[in-house]
Amino acid sequence: MLKPLLIIGIGGSGGKTIRSMKQAIERKLLSVRYEGGIPDAWQFLQIDTTYDGVDFPAPMLPRDQVQLVVPPGATFQSILNSVASRATLAEQQKMLAGWGIANTAVSVKDGAGQVRGIGRQVGVADSANTLSAIQTAIAKLNSPTSMAELASVASALGAVAPDPTPQAFVISSIAGGSGAGMFIDVVEMLKRASSSQWTSEVISFLYTSEVFESLGKAGKDVSKNALGAVNELIAGKWISSTERTELLLQKLGIPAHAVSGQTGIGCKGNILIGKTNKTGIDISQGVDGAGMDEVFLTIGEALASALTSDEISQFLFQQAFVNITQTNSAIDLSGLS
């Protein structure tokens, strides 16, 4: 059962994964002699600090599918000033205390340097543009011809008539700086991008620190980053957006949630991905190489295969994802709620 999809890759790992997905989908469509390309009903968007990764074995996304949160020529200090200048000193304390970073030697034009606070800071500063990029992708997904195109794809793949209700996915790392720092805020922008309920039922695929073991000493902070991100994921099940966060977004010109009665922060369901599967197979070991890029390539191809398979996608959308997002026991087994 195919359906409209909004797939957002955040940071380098998320971006590479959706590049792998697009490549695999294009190959599958060509294999069934469908020449119409990827339909508008399937939208891909990368949100990142840099436009790089040309060595990854899947084509770069076109620039209209990439939202870079660091403007050309911007520095960390200029980005921080763009946020702080909107508020009084007392408001700055409320907005930034506890997570904001005052100074760093990291050159943000090259990424967030595995610092989640920097990733979040540059991402939040560009929230208005990120929101606009998401709204543009949703508009394309809802274009007048998108469902007709998707029906043609379904027919070519031997699938039943598509379900018109969209599904949004977010793919990111929780162990680095850019994606790990931004992904929760990006999901909150998605919730504010449309009044449709589906934008509040996002499912994430999140790479854990295990995936980045090939970095060695260069990845000394990935486990710490993952621990902090998981704490936020768990807390987000119980709390809603705080007064401090709402003040920050208000100062940045971001509207309130488009769907009333929102509870919780971040995705409706989160799926953690390591480098080994349940049978112990290490997916970071590929035919042509080894390391984290092999994981991104494999996961992208697997997601593309699953979401374009009538039988598998029907199971995912009608059972697996329902259990993740709508069954309380699947969300919280702690006994603390």
Rosetta blueprint (number, residue, H / E / L):
1 M L
2 L L
3 K L
4 P L
5 L E
6 L E
7 I E
8 I E
9 G E
10 I E
11 G H
12 G H
13 S H
14 G H
15 G H
16 K H
17 T H
18 I H
19 R H
20 S H
21 M H
22 K H
23 Q H
24 A H
25 I H
26 E H
27 R H
28 K H
29 L H
30 L H
31 S H
32 V L
33 R L
34 Y L
35 E L
36 G L
37 G L
38 I L
39 P L
40 D L
41 A L
42 W E
43 Q E
44 F E
45 L E
46 Q E
47 I E
48 D E
49 T L
50 T L
51 Y L
52 D L
53 G L
54 V L
55 D L
56 F L
57 P L
58 A L
59 P L
60 M L
61 L L
62 P L
63 R H
64 D H
65 Q H
66 V E
67 Q E
68 L E
69 V L
70 V L
71 P L
72 P L
73 G L
74 A L
75 T L
76 F H
77 Q H
78 S H
79 I H
80 L H
81 N H
82 S H
83 V H
84 A H
85 S L
86 R L
87 A L
88 T L
89 L H
90 A H
91 E H
92 Q H
93 Q H
94 K H
95 M H
96 L H
97 A L
98 G L
99 W L
100 G L
101 I L
102 A L
103 N L
104 T L
105 A L
106 V L
107 S L
108 V H
109 K H
110 D H
111 G L
112 A L
113 G L
114 Q L
115 V L
116 R H
117 G H
118 I H
119 G H
120 R H
121 Q H
122 V H
123 G H
124 V H
125 A H
126 D L
127 S H
128 A H
129 N H
130 T H
131 L H
132 S H
133 A H
134 I H
135 Q H
136 T H
137 A H
138 I H
139 A H
140 K H
141 L H
142 N L
143 S L
144 P L
145 T L
146 S H
147 M H
148 A H
149 E H
150 L H
151 A H
152 S H
153 V H
154 A H
155 S H
156 A H
157 L L
158 G L
159 A L
160 V L
161 A L
162 P L
163 D L
164 P L
165 T L
166 P L
167 Q E
168 A E
169 F E
170 V E
171 I E
172 S E
173 S E
174 I L
175 A L
176 G L
177 G L
178 S H
179 G H
180 A H
181 G H
182 M H
183 F H
184 I H
185 D H
186 V H
187 V H
188 E H
189 M H
190 L H
191 K H
192 R H
193 A H
194 S L
195 S L
196 S L
197 Q H
198 W H
199 T H
200 S H
201 E L
202 V L
203 I E
204 S E
205 F E
206 L E
207 Y E
208 T L
209 S H
210 E H
211 V H
212 F H
213 E H
214 S H
215 L H
216 G H
217 K H
218 A H
219 G H
220 K L
221 D L
222 V H
223 S H
224 K H
225 N H
226 A H
227 L H
228 G H
229 A H
230 V H
231 N H
232 E H
233 L H
234 I H
235 A H
236 G L
237 K L
238 W L
239 I L
240 S L
241 S L
242 T L
243 E H
244 R H
245 T H
246 E H
247 L H
248 L H
249 L H
250 Q H
251 K H
252 L L
253 G L
254 I L
255 P L
256 A L
257 H L
258 A L
259 V L
260 S L
261 G L
262 Q L
263 T L
264 G L
265 I L
266 G L
267 C L
268 K L
269 G E
270 N E
271 I E
272 L E
273 I E
274 G L
275 K L
276 T E
277 N L
278 K L
279 T L
280 G L
281 I L
282 D E
283 I L
284 S L
285 Q E
286 G L
287 V L
288 D L
289 G L
290 A E
291 G L
292 M H
293 D H
294 E H
295 V H
296 F H
297 L H
298 T H
299 I H
300 G H
301 E H
302 A H
303 L H
304 A H
305 S H
306 A H
307 L H
308 T L
309 S L
310 D H
311 E H
312 I H
313 S H
314 Q H
315 F H
316 L H
317 F H
318 Q H
319 Q H
320 A H
321 F H
322 V H
323 N H
324 I H
325 T H
326 Q H
327 T L
328 N H
329 S H
330 A H
331 I H
332 D L
333 L L
334 S L
335 G L
336 L L
337 S L
